[in-house]
Each structure stands twice: as C-alpha cells, then as structure tokens.
Amino acid sequence: MGTVIAKKGDVPTGGCISIDGPDGKEVALFNVGGEIFALDNTCPHAGGPLGEGSLEATIVTCPWHGWSFDVKTGECQNNPDAPAKCVKISVKGEDVILE
C-alpha cells in the first residue's frame, strides 16, 4: 500500500530534494527526465544529506565531501564497496509513494 511522501511536482526536473518520511526515515528524491528515483538520504561515506546534493544526469554528488552515487542503482562512483541504499518507491499520478 505505501505512504505518499511527496508530489512528483515537488522534485524539479534535474533536481533533488530531501523528505522526512514515516518513522523518521529520511529519503532523497531525484527527478531524472521526469522519472523519480529514491535513495536513503544519508550518504554512506560520512552521513551527508544526498537530497541536498547536486544532480547531473543520473549521478548525485554529496554536498559534504563530494562522493557521487548513481540514483538508479545506488552505485558509488568513489568506492564500489560503499553504495547508497536504494529506497523502493512508486509513482501513481502525481503521488510519490514510499513502499
């Protein structure tokens, strides 16, 4: 069933935002060409907020120390052993739903 955590229009195309989800879970949402992706908002390197980073194509760069992650897979560009955690979402109409 899931919980609506945002509207698709809340995430600008080519941009990202941080969301406080249910149970204190922080989620980073990314809009890549109109498609929404989600990662845990906490960078695995040092805990920076990925949703406040910069997005270029499918790569988000953490604002704290510059580590970069693919928002589709969580793969870390700096250290393959430190991926960001992908968060399962769905988009129904304008609703972004945390599964």
C-alpha positions as a LaTeX table, in Angstrom:
\begin{tabular}{lrrr}
\hline
Residue & $x$ (\AA) & $y$ (\AA) & $z$ (\AA) \\
\hline
Met1 & 0.00 & 0.00 & 0.00 \\
Gly2 & 2.65 & 2.55 & 0.98 \\
Thr3 & 2.66 & 6.15 & 2.17 \\
Val4 & 2.53 & 9.26 & $-0.01$ \\
Ile5 & 5.69 & 11.21 & 0.80 \\
Ala6 & 5.69 & 13.86 & $-1.95$ \\
Lys7 & 4.12 & 15.04 & $-5.16$ \\
Lys8 & 6.03 & 14.47 & $-8.38$ \\
Gly9 & 5.99 & 18.24 & $-9.00$ \\
Asp10 & 7.85 & 18.80 & $-5.70$ \\
Val11 & 11.03 & 17.48 & $-7.33$ \\
Pro12 & 12.21 & 19.77 & $-10.14$ \\
Thr13 & 13.41 & 18.10 & $-13.33$ \\
Gly14 & 17.17 & 17.57 & $-12.97$ \\
Gly15 & 16.95 & 18.26 & $-9.25$ \\
Cys16 & 16.70 & 16.59 & $-5.88$ \\
Ile17 & 15.04 & 17.13 & $-2.51$ \\
Ser18 & 15.16 & 15.66 & 0.99 \\
Ile19 & 11.95 & 14.29 & 2.52 \\
Asp20 & 11.17 & 13.27 & 6.09 \\
Gly21 & 9.27 & 10.05 & 5.61 \\
Pro22 & 7.34 & 7.97 & 8.12 \\
Asp23 & 9.08 & 6.70 & 11.24 \\
Gly24 & 11.84 & 9.31 & 10.88 \\
Lys25 & 13.16 & 7.76 & 7.66 \\
Glu26 & 14.88 & 10.42 & 5.53 \\
Val27 & 14.57 & 9.90 & 1.78 \\
Ala28 & 16.31 & 11.71 & $-1.08$ \\
Leu29 & 14.19 & 12.06 & $-4.22$ \\
Phe30 & 15.66 & 12.72 & $-7.67$ \\
Asn31 & 13.96 & 13.72 & $-10.92$ \\
Val32 & 15.83 & 12.42 & $-13.97$ \\
Gly33 & 13.99 & 13.48 & $-17.12$ \\
Gly34 & 10.62 & 13.22 & $-15.38$ \\
Glu35 & 11.34 & 9.84 & $-13.74$ \\
Ile36 & 11.59 & 9.82 & $-9.95$ \\
Phe37 & 14.25 & 7.80 & $-8.10$ \\
Ala38 & 14.90 & 7.50 & $-4.36$ \\
Leu39 & 17.90 & 6.80 & $-2.14$ \\
Asp40 & 18.34 & 6.81 & 1.60 \\
Asn41 & 19.13 & 10.46 & 2.31 \\
Thr42 & 22.23 & 9.54 & 4.34 \\
Cys43 & 25.49 & 9.31 & 2.42 \\
Pro44 & 27.30 & 6.08 & 3.40 \\
His45 & 30.63 & 7.93 & 3.49 \\
Ala46 & 30.01 & 10.44 & 6.29 \\
Gly47 & 26.26 & 10.85 & 6.64 \\
Gly48 & 25.75 & 13.87 & 4.39 \\
Pro49 & 22.27 & 14.65 & 3.01 \\
Leu50 & 22.19 & 13.30 & $-0.56$ \\
Gly51 & 18.92 & 15.14 & $-1.29$ \\
Glu52 & 20.79 & 18.42 & $-0.85$ \\
Gly53 & 23.50 & 17.42 & $-3.32$ \\
Ser54 & 23.85 & 18.26 & $-6.99$ \\
Leu55 & 22.41 & 16.03 & $-9.70$ \\
Glu56 & 23.99 & 15.65 & $-13.12$ \\
Ala57 & 22.27 & 13.13 & $-15.40$ \\
Thr58 & 21.83 & 10.15 & $-13.03$ \\
Ile59 & 24.71 & 10.99 & $-10.68$ \\
Val60 & 24.17 & 12.81 & $-7.38$ \\
Thr61 & 27.17 & 14.32 & $-5.61$ \\
Cys62 & 27.01 & 14.59 & $-1.83$ \\
Pro63 & 27.37 & 18.21 & $-0.66$ \\
Trp64 & 29.68 & 17.31 & 2.24 \\
His65 & 32.66 & 15.51 & 0.70 \\
Gly66 & 31.88 & 15.09 & $-2.99$ \\
Trp67 & 31.16 & 11.36 & $-3.07$ \\
Ser68 & 28.96 & 10.50 & $-6.07$ \\
Phe69 & 26.22 & 7.91 & $-6.50$ \\
Asp70 & 24.06 & 6.67 & $-9.35$ \\
Val71 & 20.47 & 7.43 & $-8.29$ \\
Lys72 & 19.14 & 4.47 & $-10.30$ \\
Thr73 & 21.34 & 1.82 & $-8.67$ \\
Gly74 & 22.98 & 3.41 & $-5.62$ \\
Glu75 & 26.40 & 2.53 & $-7.04$ \\
Cys76 & 29.15 & 4.69 & $-5.57$ \\
Gln77 & 31.49 & 6.27 & $-8.10$ \\
Asn78 & 34.25 & 6.73 & $-5.47$ \\
Asn79 & 34.13 & 3.35 & $-3.72$ \\
Pro80 & 32.24 & 0.38 & $-5.18$ \\
Asp81 & 32.08 & $-1.15$ & $-1.69$ \\
Ala82 & 30.02 & 1.78 & $-0.31$ \\
Pro83 & 26.78 & 2.04 & $-2.28$ \\
Ala84 & 23.90 & 4.28 & $-1.24$ \\
Lys85 & 20.78 & 2.37 & $-0.26$ \\
Cys86 & 18.02 & 2.46 & $-2.88$ \\
Val87 & 14.56 & 3.16 & $-1.47$ \\
Lys88 & 11.54 & 1.46 & $-3.02$ \\
Ile89 & 9.01 & 3.98 & $-4.26$ \\
Ser90 & 6.28 & 4.10 & $-6.85$ \\
Val91 & 4.64 & 7.00 & $-8.65$ \\
Lys92 & 0.90 & 6.93 & $-9.17$ \\
Gly93 & $-0.34$ & 10.03 & $-10.96$ \\
Glu94 & 1.31 & 12.87 & $-9.07$ \\
Asp95 & 1.84 & 10.91 & $-5.82$ \\
Val96 & 5.30 & 9.62 & $-4.88$ \\
Ile97 & 4.64 & 6.63 & $-2.64$ \\
Leu98 & 7.13 & 5.06 & $-0.23$ \\
Glu99 & 6.59 & 1.30 & $-0.42$ \\
\hline
\end{tabular}
